[in-house]
Amino acid sequence: MRRRDFLRIATAFAAASTTTRAQTAPPAARKSSPRIDADAVAKIERLVPALMRKKAVPGVSLAIVMDGRLAWQRAFGVQDAETKTPVDNDTMFEAASVSKTVFAYAALKLYERGVLALDTPLTKYTKQPFASDPRIARVTARHALSHTTGFPDWRTSSRLEFEADPGTRFHYSGEGYYYLQSVIAEVAGRTLAAPCGRYEADFEVCATDFDEFMRRSLLAPLGMTASGYQWREAFTSHTARPHGIKGEPLAWKKPNAADIARYGAVGELRTTASDYAKFLTAVLTLPTSDAFLSAKMRNEMLRPQTKLGTEKIDGADSWALGWAVQERPTGNVILHSGGQTGFRSLTMASVERKSGFVIFTNSDNGGTICYDPTLGQLLTPLLAG
């Protein structure tokens, strides 16, 4: 089973958010350009390897976007603790749940093309019965992308049970993202006869062309040539291997088309820090090509849709469409973290400042890098004046 593994700890970035809320920045600070200067870069380059040694994290890749462009990238450590192959700027990592941001963007582009409506029940687009509960007829794409379907994270029995009425409260749900992915496969892709697999509660899923759909609709237009979903043997030489909490190598995960049909939107993007930075830059700068979202749709994607109640994640106040949101006086910060066996990741950005970062790690201990307080302070200028 592939699940989102929440990092529900008091993080440096949540703490920074609290500090920012308490102190309203003067207008000049809000308008200033974000800067990670040479001194900060030197500190990052010393800090990250020290943290990796201390926490047994074999590999890290970090990219920084400033003023709407890739400003700095650095790779640290090794792809595989056995082979000692170094991480470089072309090393692919599992993005884990950070994958949801990319899928959400692609789904919203289908809305702009008139293929899929945000607020029309998804049952209107599919002949496949997803749940027997009549509330399934009220679940929309907006609900799926904002985690308000009422579904559990993943099903625990053959009958999918609702935990709440659709649209009434936030509850993080991989099952909701899978439902939307499966509908998109019907309206904009293909379901294949094989392979098929059985997943949670013996739930059967058969392959689709999701990998091809994402490459064609978004990855290729962005120039994300080092990114994909379905495993290819060519990935082996430049893909980070998963590692456990002691830095021990874990078994390679090589998802086939059925695995991607089940988990692709949820957490199966394999990408590099520089490739993901291309996506993040598109979110921040609004490229004019028809392949990308309009300003109106991008703003709707990042608009808070639902407040977080007791289920706090990464210091967020609310959830948008595919993104968590920290609502700060100096401007909202969008973010998403990811965690699955052997990998941890984090991206954060300020739309107003057109700046942010992404961190990928190949360790179950990678959260100690992503959420290190000192690293957080060094990266804070990207997010707030």
VENHURA-V417446 format. One record per run of one state. SS is the DSSP state (@ for helix, = for strand, . for the rest). FROM is the first residue (numbers start at 1). TO is the last residue. If there is no record, write none. Layout:
ss=(SS:SS)
from=(FROM:FROM)
to=(TO:TO)
This chain:
ss=(.:@:.:@:.:@:.:=:.:=:.:=:.:=:.:@:.:=:@:.:@:.:=:@:.:=:.:=:.:@:.:=:.:@:.:=:.:@:.:=:.:@:=:.:=:.:=:.:@:.:=:.:@:.:@:.:=:.:=:.:=:.:=:.:=:.:=:.:@:.:@:.)
from=(1:12:23:27:32:38:56:59:67:69:79:86:87:92:95:96:113:121:122:125:134:139:140:141:146:151:152:162:163:174:189:191:199:200:203:204:209:210:223:228:229:233:239:240:243:244:249:250:257:268:270:272:273:286:295:303:306:308:318:320:324:327:333:341:343:351:355:362:367:371:373:383)
to=(11:22:26:31:37:55:58:66:68:78:85:86:91:94:95:112:120:121:124:133:138:139:140:145:150:151:161:162:173:188:190:198:199:202:203:208:209:222:227:228:232:238:239:242:243:248:249:256:267:269:271:272:285:294:302:305:307:317:319:323:326:332:340:342:350:354:361:366:370:372:382:385)
